[in-house]
Amino acid sequence: MFGKGTSQQFREALEAVESAPTALEALAAARQLREAAEALELAAVVEVRRQRGTWTEIGAVYRTSKQGAQQRFRAAVERARG
């Protein structure tokens, strides 16, 4: 399974949003939640590509073209491959 540590960060950030005692702390936690969600999303895209998923398939998930998916995620996939 991909993104194990990333999904844990997401759960922790969600818990922080739900338990924040002030609006400002909730805002800070919401920012962390968004960042964790983005990391989880990127990990999923990297895993789909690792499993030989196509850019067309990824684009379909986002209701965009193959080119749109490549523009959005290609750099992250290439960084993950090292």
Summary of the structure (lengths in Angstrom):
residues: 82
radius of gyration: 15.0
end to end distance: 19.8
largest distance: 44.9
contacts: 203
relative contact order: 0.12
helix: 82%
strand: 0%
